[in-house]
Amino acid sequence: MESRSKQLFEEAQGYIPGGVNSPVRAFKAVGGNPLFIKKAKGAFIYDEDDNEYIELINSWGPMILGHANPQIQEAVANAIEGSLSFGAPTAIEIEMAKTICEMVPSIEKVRMVNSGTEATMSAVRLARGYTNRSKIIKFEGCYHGHGDSFLIAAGSGAITLGEPDSPGVTKGVAQDTITVPFNDINQVHQVIMANRGNIAAIIVEPVAGNMGCVLPDKGFLEGLRSACDAEGIVLIFDEVMTGFRLSKAGAQGVLGVQPDITTLGKIIGGGMPVGAYGGKKEIMDYVSPQGPVYQAGTLSGNPVAMAAGLAMLKQINEDETLYSDLALITAKIDNGIQENLEELGLPYTSNRIGSMYSLFFTDKKVTDFESAKSSNLEMFGKYFREMLNQGVYLAPSQYESLFLSKAITVELANRIIEANRNALKAIH
């Protein structure tokens, strides 16, 4: 009998491009058809055929406390009683802004938007307006949403302007974006010197999550901070993934480097679509209506989304052991998986920080997109499908980080390690 998920996918393709509303969900990178999810609770998700899976993506990061968190559900239910949207200021927006500013020391003012992409687009526009410069530097393998400025492939050399990486992005836009390898501070300096006085911003994921989990080399972020200070460049940390996941102050709270602007998303919405960008007061005051840099959004600061996000942040603030507990359970799973790989003699590299984790099927150290691309994608596809058979739901791409939640217990960690052992034996 054909599965309900397969039936839904076939139907969806008649009405939705590719049958999905975000490309990675199509499972093209791992083969097979996507699962259509019906519900989730705690550490588990359930598909339309009522199959249960231990879930290690957590809606690509937001569900750090697990699915269907009772306090967030209650906050949303209470907010809905007042109506779904007003298009006018609300008190809860102030409370949310104050909470973010208190948790992230580099943020003195913050503007709420509706997605991570909206946050990064707005942050770059603000940096250009503030500096009166046009060019930006981004890093190969870092993902900042689908804004035109970010869909730019690297040029042929260190100081070469990029080319559009997607139809619909113009060469004119590409001329203002320079892409260099992640963790290569020398190339950053070359680009700055070749474009001196024209670089408005450097935007970077302080910990990358879209080439798999890739950590910054020692001194890389510090080098970016120094270069920006020396040349009057705005440093933007894209913490849509890492914000409130790696610490109460995000990656910058762990790594000890503060940006000028931070973009946020995912966790601040508690599962609802929310984004934000914030930073130094002198820069944020350039945003309209106070300043000349225009940005607006009808649903920005939506009261239901604010209620969900605030309920999430309050719980994070109250849980003194959240991040240490998450790091311990992630380390347990990583170490168990490494033991399985060593036992079978399979090539691998694992990258981990806090509750972000990636397993790469390569024996090379993964420090940038080029080294990430050395992974055996065919083996990963087989591994993904076997883990699914074992009841564990992974990110359907080698180039996506996993995001663990507080709902993963020691017992579930042991189940994940055992599932990994069985999956590896099946593909070995």
FIKELO-50900 format. One record per residue (C-alpha): x, y, z; residue number from 0; residue in one letter. Coordinates in Angstrom, 2 decimals. Layout:
N
ATOM        u        v        w  num  residuo
ATOM        X        Y        Z  NUM        A
...
END
This chain:
428
ATOM        u        v        w  num  residuo
ATOM     0.00     0.00     0.00    0        M
ATOM     1.33     3.44    -0.98    1        E
ATOM     2.27     5.61     1.96    2        S
ATOM     0.28     8.69     2.82    3        R
ATOM     3.46    10.82     2.55    4        S
ATOM     4.06     9.63    -1.02    5        K
ATOM     0.45    10.37    -1.97    6        Q
ATOM     0.70    13.87    -0.51    7        L
ATOM     4.00    14.56    -2.26    8        F
ATOM     2.54    13.57    -5.62    9        E
ATOM    -0.45    15.82    -5.02   10        E
ATOM     1.72    18.71    -3.78   11        A
ATOM     3.79    18.73    -6.97   12        Q
ATOM     0.68    19.74    -8.90   13        G
ATOM     0.26    22.93    -6.86   14        Y
ATOM     3.62    23.78    -5.24   15        I
ATOM     6.95    24.08    -7.16   16        P
ATOM     8.76    20.82    -6.52   17        G
ATOM     6.05    19.85    -4.05   18        G
ATOM     7.74    21.72    -1.18   19        V
ATOM     7.96    25.26     0.16   20        N
ATOM    11.68    25.08     0.96   21        S
ATOM    14.04    23.13    -1.36   22        P
ATOM    15.90    21.00     1.21   23        V
ATOM    12.58    19.40     2.23   24        R
ATOM    12.34    17.68    -1.16   25        A
ATOM    14.93    15.04    -0.09   26        F
ATOM    16.70    15.38    -3.46   27        K
ATOM    20.10    15.31    -1.77   28        A
ATOM    19.41    11.97    -0.07   29        V
ATOM    17.02    10.25    -2.49   30        G
ATOM    13.47     9.09    -1.92   31        G
ATOM    10.39    11.14    -1.14   32        N
ATOM     9.98    13.55     1.77   33        P
ATOM     7.99    12.60     4.83   34        L
ATOM     4.94    14.73     5.50   35        F
ATOM     4.74    15.47     9.22   36        I
ATOM     1.46    15.47    11.10   37        K
ATOM     2.48    16.30    14.67   38        K
ATOM     5.41    16.51    17.08   39        A
ATOM     5.92    16.37    20.83   40        K
ATOM     9.10    16.64    22.83   41        G
ATOM    11.87    14.76    21.03   42        A
ATOM     9.55    13.00    18.56   43        F
ATOM     7.85    13.77    15.26   44        I
ATOM     5.14    11.68    13.61   45        Y
ATOM     4.49    11.42     9.89   46        D
ATOM     1.14    11.09     8.12   47        E
ATOM     1.43     7.29     8.40   48        D
ATOM     1.87     7.60    12.19   49        D
ATOM     5.51     6.50    12.12   50        N
ATOM     7.49     7.86    15.08   51        E
ATOM    10.99     9.33    14.77   52        Y
ATOM    13.50    10.77    17.23   53        I
ATOM    14.03    14.20    15.73   54        E
ATOM    17.43    15.93    15.49   55        L
ATOM    16.59    18.97    13.34   56        I
ATOM    14.01    20.65    15.57   57        N
ATOM    12.47    22.76    12.80   58        S
ATOM    16.03    23.70    11.73   59        W
ATOM    16.88    25.05    15.16   60        G
ATOM    13.97    26.86    16.85   61        P
ATOM    12.71    23.99    19.03   62        M
ATOM    15.62    24.06    21.48   63        I
ATOM    13.23    23.09    24.32   64        L
ATOM    11.58    20.34    22.28   65        G
ATOM     8.37    20.32    20.27   66        H
ATOM     5.03    21.57    21.59   67        A
ATOM     6.53    23.21    24.67   68        N
ATOM     3.63    23.75    27.13   69        P
ATOM     4.57    27.30    28.17   70        Q
ATOM     4.91    28.45    24.56   71        I
ATOM     1.65    26.75    23.59   72        Q
ATOM    -0.11    28.48    26.48   73        E
ATOM     1.38    31.88    25.60   74        A
ATOM     0.20    31.54    21.99   75        V
ATOM    -3.29    30.47    23.06   76        A
ATOM    -3.58    33.48    25.37   77        N
ATOM    -2.33    35.87    22.69   78        A
ATOM    -4.82    34.58    20.13   79        I
ATOM    -7.70    35.59    22.37   80        E
ATOM    -6.82    39.23    21.70   81        G
ATOM    -6.82    38.70    17.89   82        S
ATOM    -4.14    37.48    15.50   83        L
ATOM    -2.78    40.83    14.33   84        S
ATOM    -3.27    44.56    14.81   85        F
ATOM    -0.76    46.29    12.54   86        G
ATOM    -0.20    48.67    15.45   87        A
ATOM     2.28    48.88    18.34   88        P
ATOM     1.82    46.55    21.31   89        T
ATOM     3.33    46.39    24.79   90        A
ATOM     4.73    42.92    24.21   91        I
ATOM     6.99    44.26    21.44   92        E
ATOM     8.74    46.45    24.01   93        I
ATOM     9.13    43.54    26.41   94        E
ATOM    10.58    41.40    23.63   95        M
ATOM    13.02    44.13    22.55   96        A
ATOM    14.16    44.75    26.15   97        K
ATOM    14.70    41.01    26.69   98        T
ATOM    16.82    40.68    23.54   99        I
ATOM    18.91    43.74    24.46  100        C
ATOM    19.45    42.44    27.99  101        E
ATOM    20.51    38.99    26.76  102        M
ATOM    22.83    40.11    23.93  103        V
ATOM    25.20    42.86    25.13  104        P
ATOM    26.15    44.03    21.61  105        S
ATOM    22.49    44.84    20.83  106        I
ATOM    21.44    48.26    22.10  107        E
ATOM    18.39    48.60    19.85  108        K
ATOM    16.53    45.98    17.82  109        V
ATOM    13.97    45.95    15.00  110        R
ATOM    11.61    42.99    14.63  111        M
ATOM    10.95    41.49    11.18  112        V
ATOM     9.32    38.30     9.92  113        N
ATOM    12.17    36.02     8.82  114        S
ATOM    15.92    35.51     8.90  115        G
ATOM    16.18    36.49     5.25  116        T
ATOM    14.38    39.76     5.97  117        E
ATOM    16.75    40.39     8.88  118        A
ATOM    19.93    39.88     6.84  119        T
ATOM    18.65    41.90     3.86  120        M
ATOM    17.75    44.77     6.19  121        S
ATOM    21.06    44.58     8.05  122        A
ATOM    23.05    44.88     4.82  123        V
ATOM    20.92    47.81     3.61  124        R
ATOM    21.45    49.50     6.97  125        L
ATOM    25.21    48.99     6.80  126        A
ATOM    25.29    50.49     3.31  127        R
ATOM    23.18    53.45     4.40  128        G
ATOM    25.26    54.03     7.52  129        Y
ATOM    28.64    53.89     5.74  130        T
ATOM    27.53    55.35     2.38  131        N
ATOM    29.40    52.48     0.72  132        R
ATOM    28.11    49.79    -1.63  133        S
ATOM    30.15    46.57    -1.48  134        K
ATOM    29.89    43.71     1.01  135        I
ATOM    32.05    40.69     1.79  136        I
ATOM    30.42    37.33     2.44  137        K
ATOM    31.87    33.84     2.86  138        F
ATOM    31.53    30.79     0.67  139        E
ATOM    29.28    28.20     2.29  140        G
ATOM    27.63    30.67     4.69  141        C
ATOM    23.91    31.04     4.08  142        Y
ATOM    22.14    34.30     4.83  143        H
ATOM    18.76    33.61     3.28  144        G
ATOM    17.63    34.07    -0.31  145        H
ATOM    18.18    37.80    -0.71  146        G
ATOM    19.79    38.73    -4.05  147        D
ATOM    22.98    40.05    -2.39  148        S
ATOM    23.66    36.64    -0.85  149        F
ATOM    23.07    34.36    -3.86  150        L
ATOM    26.47    35.13    -5.29  151        I
ATOM    29.07    32.53    -6.22  152        A
ATOM    32.75    33.15    -5.59  153        A
ATOM    34.84    34.74    -8.30  154        G
ATOM    37.92    33.20    -9.85  155        S
ATOM    40.38    34.73    -7.41  156        G
ATOM    40.81    36.37    -4.05  157        A
ATOM    39.77    39.83    -5.19  158        I
ATOM    37.41    38.86    -8.00  159        T
ATOM    33.80    39.97    -7.84  160        L
ATOM    31.28    37.17    -7.76  161        G
ATOM    28.77    35.94   -10.31  162        E
ATOM    25.03    35.41    -9.76  163        P
ATOM    24.43    31.98    -8.25  164        D
ATOM    20.75    31.87    -9.25  165        S
ATOM    18.74    33.00   -12.27  166        P
ATOM    16.92    36.19   -11.38  167        G
ATOM    19.94    37.72    -9.62  168        V
ATOM    21.45    40.43   -11.79  169        T
ATOM    25.12    40.98   -12.57  170        K
ATOM    24.67    44.49   -11.17  171        G
ATOM    23.84    43.06    -7.74  172        V
ATOM    26.73    40.60    -8.01  173        A
ATOM    29.18    43.44    -8.60  174        Q
ATOM    28.58    44.65    -5.05  175        D
ATOM    29.18    41.27    -3.38  176        T
ATOM    32.61    39.70    -2.94  177        I
ATOM    32.74    36.08    -1.77  178        T
ATOM    35.83    34.65    -0.05  179        V
ATOM    36.52    31.30     1.67  180        P
ATOM    35.37    30.92     5.28  181        F
ATOM    38.24    31.01     7.80  182        N
ATOM    40.63    32.72     5.32  183        D
ATOM    41.50    36.03     6.99  184        I
ATOM    44.35    36.67     4.53  185        N
ATOM    41.95    36.81     1.60  186        Q
ATOM    39.71    39.13     3.58  187        V
ATOM    42.61    41.55     3.97  188        H
ATOM    43.40    41.31     0.24  189        Q
ATOM    39.79    42.10    -0.67  190        V
ATOM    39.65    45.06     1.71  191        I
ATOM    42.87    46.54     0.36  192        M
ATOM    41.73    46.06    -3.25  193        A
ATOM    38.41    47.78    -2.48  194        N
ATOM    39.55    50.23     0.17  195        R
ATOM    36.89    52.74     1.14  196        G
ATOM    34.15    50.84    -0.70  197        N
ATOM    33.34    47.97     1.71  198        I
ATOM    30.22    48.68     3.72  199        A
ATOM    29.96    45.41     5.61  200        A
ATOM    31.33    41.97     6.27  201        I
ATOM    28.57    39.47     6.98  202        I
ATOM    29.41    36.08     8.46  203        V
ATOM    27.87    33.21    10.35  204        E
ATOM    30.15    33.10    13.44  205        P
ATOM    29.50    29.35    13.39  206        V
ATOM    28.42    28.17     9.96  207        A
ATOM    25.42    25.86     9.72  208        G
ATOM    24.70    25.49     6.01  209        N
ATOM    27.82    23.66     4.88  210        M
ATOM    27.31    21.46     7.88  211        G
ATOM    28.44    22.74    11.26  212        C
ATOM    31.77    24.50    10.66  213        V
ATOM    33.57    26.37    13.43  214        L
ATOM    35.69    29.50    13.06  215        P
ATOM    39.43    28.98    13.31  216        D
ATOM    41.15    30.62    16.28  217        K
ATOM    41.70    34.27    15.45  218        G
ATOM    39.37    34.38    12.42  219        F
ATOM    36.52    36.33    14.00  220        L
ATOM    38.99    38.44    15.96  221        E
ATOM    40.70    39.23    12.65  222        G
ATOM    37.42    40.31    11.10  223        L
ATOM    36.69    42.56    14.08  224        R
ATOM    40.12    44.22    13.84  225        S
ATOM    39.86    44.71    10.08  226        A
ATOM    36.41    46.28    10.38  227        C
ATOM    37.57    48.61    13.15  228        D
ATOM    40.57    49.71    11.10  229        A
ATOM    38.60    50.40     7.91  230        E
ATOM    35.25    51.67     9.20  231        G
ATOM    33.43    48.53     8.02  232        I
ATOM    30.26    47.29     9.71  233        V
ATOM    30.66    43.73    11.04  234        L
ATOM    27.43    41.73    10.84  235        I
ATOM    27.04    38.41    12.63  236        F
ATOM    24.28    36.31    11.16  237        D
ATOM    23.07    34.54    14.29  238        E
ATOM    19.74    33.40    12.87  239        V
ATOM    20.86    29.83    13.68  240        M
ATOM    23.22    30.39    16.60  241        T
ATOM    21.35    33.15    18.41  242        G
ATOM    20.17    31.84    21.83  243        F
ATOM    21.24    28.32    20.75  244        R
ATOM    24.90    28.38    21.77  245        L
ATOM    24.40    30.65    24.79  246        S
ATOM    22.03    33.31    26.08  247        K
ATOM    24.09    35.77    24.04  248        A
ATOM    24.47    33.46    21.05  249        G
ATOM    27.75    32.51    19.40  250        A
ATOM    29.24    35.90    20.25  251        Q
ATOM    28.70    35.08    23.92  252        G
ATOM    30.74    31.89    23.55  253        V
ATOM    33.41    33.09    21.13  254        L
ATOM    34.04    36.46    22.73  255        G
ATOM    33.80    38.69    19.65  256        V
ATOM    31.09    41.34    19.35  257        Q
ATOM    29.69    42.51    16.00  258        P
ATOM    28.18    45.89    15.13  259        D
ATOM    24.91    44.33    13.96  260        I
ATOM    23.41    40.93    14.80  261        T
ATOM    20.66    39.20    12.84  262        T
ATOM    18.37    36.81    14.68  263        L
ATOM    15.58    34.36    13.90  264        G
ATOM    14.40    30.83    14.61  265        K
ATOM    14.60    30.55    18.43  266        I
ATOM    13.32    34.10    19.04  267        I
ATOM    10.04    33.05    17.46  268        G
ATOM     9.57    29.94    19.57  269        G
ATOM     8.61    28.18    16.33  270        G
ATOM     6.68    31.07    14.78  271        M
ATOM     8.05    32.98    11.76  272        P
ATOM    10.11    35.80    13.32  273        V
ATOM    13.36    37.59    12.59  274        G
ATOM    15.19    40.58    14.02  275        A
ATOM    18.27    42.73    13.52  276        Y
ATOM    19.89    44.87    16.15  277        G
ATOM    23.13    46.44    17.20  278        G
ATOM    24.82    49.65    18.19  279        K
ATOM    22.44    52.52    18.90  280        K
ATOM    24.28    54.90    16.57  281        E
ATOM    23.79    52.47    13.66  282        I
ATOM    20.23    51.37    14.48  283        M
ATOM    19.12    55.01    14.70  284        D
ATOM    19.65    55.17    10.92  285        Y
ATOM    16.57    52.93    10.50  286        V
ATOM    13.28    54.62     9.60  287        S
ATOM    11.27    56.31    10.96  288        P
ATOM    14.11    57.70    13.09  289        Q
ATOM    16.66    57.60    10.28  290        G
ATOM    16.82    57.59     6.47  291        P
ATOM    17.25    53.84     5.83  292        V
ATOM    13.81    52.53     4.95  293        Y
ATOM    12.48    49.20     6.19  294        Q
ATOM     8.93    48.21     7.05  295        A
ATOM     6.75    45.12     7.50  296        G
ATOM     3.01    44.83     7.96  297        T
ATOM     3.24    41.85    10.31  298        L
ATOM     6.51    42.80    12.02  299        S
ATOM     6.14    42.45    15.79  300        G
ATOM     3.04    40.29    15.37  301        N
ATOM     1.57    39.82    18.88  302        P
ATOM     1.17    36.03    18.57  303        V
ATOM     4.74    35.58    17.36  304        A
ATOM     6.02    37.92    20.08  305        M
ATOM     4.17    35.89    22.72  306        A
ATOM     5.73    32.66    21.49  307        A
ATOM     9.23    34.14    21.32  308        G
ATOM     9.02    35.82    24.70  309        L
ATOM     7.83    32.59    26.33  310        A
ATOM    10.84    30.85    24.78  311        M
ATOM    13.37    33.46    25.94  312        L
ATOM    11.94    33.55    29.46  313        K
ATOM    12.44    29.80    29.82  314        Q
ATOM    15.98    30.03    28.45  315        I
ATOM    16.78    32.78    30.96  316        N
ATOM    15.39    30.74    33.84  317        E
ATOM    17.20    27.50    32.97  318        D
ATOM    20.72    27.86    34.38  319        E
ATOM    21.90    24.45    33.11  320        T
ATOM    20.25    24.46    29.68  321        L
ATOM    23.40    25.02    27.62  322        Y
ATOM    25.67    22.77    29.67  323        S
ATOM    23.06    19.99    29.56  324        D
ATOM    22.68    20.36    25.79  325        L
ATOM    26.44    20.31    25.29  326        A
ATOM    26.79    17.15    27.39  327        L
ATOM    24.08    15.20    25.57  328        I
ATOM    25.42    16.33    22.17  329        T
ATOM    28.93    15.24    23.17  330        A
ATOM    27.60    11.86    24.32  331        K
ATOM    25.94    11.26    20.95  332        I
ATOM    28.99    12.49    19.01  333        D
ATOM    31.38    10.30    21.01  334        N
ATOM    29.15     7.25    20.63  335        G
ATOM    28.89     7.74    16.88  336        I
ATOM    32.66     8.20    16.60  337        Q
ATOM    33.19     4.91    18.43  338        E
ATOM    30.89     3.18    15.94  339        N
ATOM    32.75     4.69    12.99  340        L
ATOM    36.15     3.75    14.41  341        E
ATOM    34.98     0.19    15.02  342        E
ATOM    33.93    -0.15    11.36  343        L
ATOM    36.92     1.72     9.97  344        G
ATOM    34.83     4.28     8.09  345        L
ATOM    36.32     7.68     7.15  346        P
ATOM    34.70    10.60     8.97  347        Y
ATOM    35.06    14.01    10.53  348        T
ATOM    32.68    15.37    13.15  349        S
ATOM    32.26    19.04    14.06  350        N
ATOM    30.46    20.08    17.21  351        R
ATOM    29.82    23.16    19.32  352        I
ATOM    27.19    23.20    22.05  353        G
ATOM    24.05    21.59    20.62  354        S
ATOM    25.06    21.97    16.96  355        M
ATOM    26.64    18.91    15.36  356        Y
ATOM    27.60    17.51    11.94  357        S
ATOM    29.04    14.20    10.79  358        L
ATOM    30.95    14.38     7.50  359        F
ATOM    31.87    11.26     5.55  360        F
ATOM    35.41    12.44     4.81  361        T
ATOM    38.74    11.99     6.55  362        D
ATOM    39.63    15.64     5.90  363        K
ATOM    39.24    18.26     8.59  364        K
ATOM    36.24    20.39     7.59  365        V
ATOM    37.00    24.09     8.03  366        T
ATOM    35.38    25.65     4.95  367        D
ATOM    33.12    24.84     2.01  368        F
ATOM    35.88    23.28    -0.11  369        E
ATOM    36.76    20.77     2.60  370        S
ATOM    33.07    20.12     3.29  371        A
ATOM    32.65    19.21    -0.38  372        K
ATOM    35.16    16.37     0.05  373        S
ATOM    32.41    14.43     1.85  374        S
ATOM    31.01    11.26     0.29  375        N
ATOM    27.48    12.38    -0.57  376        L
ATOM    26.38     8.96    -1.80  377        E
ATOM    27.35     7.42     1.53  378        M
ATOM    25.54    10.16     3.41  379        F
ATOM    22.37     9.51     1.40  380        G
ATOM    22.49     5.83     2.29  381        K
ATOM    23.22     6.69     5.91  382        Y
ATOM    20.29     9.10     6.06  383        F
ATOM    17.87     6.51     4.70  384        R
ATOM    19.11     3.82     7.07  385        E
ATOM    18.83     6.15    10.07  386        M
ATOM    15.27     6.88     8.97  387        L
ATOM    14.63     3.13     8.93  388        N
ATOM    16.00     3.02    12.47  389        Q
ATOM    13.54     5.71    13.58  390        G
ATOM    15.90     8.70    13.67  391        V
ATOM    15.13    11.79    11.58  392        Y
ATOM    18.25    13.67    10.43  393        L
ATOM    18.69    16.72     8.23  394        A
ATOM    18.22    15.49     4.63  395        P
ATOM    21.52    16.97     3.46  396        S
ATOM    25.20    16.49     4.23  397        Q
ATOM    25.51    20.28     4.29  398        Y
ATOM    23.10    20.98     7.14  399        E
ATOM    23.88    21.07    10.84  400        S
ATOM    21.87    19.08    13.34  401        L
ATOM    20.24    20.96    16.22  402        F
ATOM    19.58    19.02    19.41  403        L
ATOM    16.90    19.87    21.94  404        S
ATOM    16.51    19.64    25.70  405        K
ATOM    14.01    16.83    25.09  406        A
ATOM    16.83    14.41    24.17  407        I
ATOM    17.42    12.32    27.30  408        T
ATOM    20.31     9.97    28.05  409        V
ATOM    18.04     7.06    27.15  410        E
ATOM    17.21     8.62    23.79  411        L
ATOM    20.89     9.41    23.20  412        A
ATOM    21.68     5.73    23.68  413        N
ATOM    18.93     4.83    21.22  414        R
ATOM    20.39     7.25    18.67  415        I
ATOM    23.87     5.74    19.09  416        I
ATOM    22.49     2.22    18.66  417        E
ATOM    20.52     3.30    15.59  418        A
ATOM    23.72     4.80    14.22  419        N
ATOM    25.59     1.53    14.77  420        R
ATOM    22.91    -0.41    12.88  421        N
ATOM    22.76     2.14    10.06  422        A
ATOM    26.54     2.17     9.60  423        L
ATOM    26.69    -1.63     9.51  424        K
ATOM    23.99    -1.63     6.85  425        A
ATOM    25.92     0.75     4.54  426        I
ATOM    29.41    -0.59     5.28  427        H
END
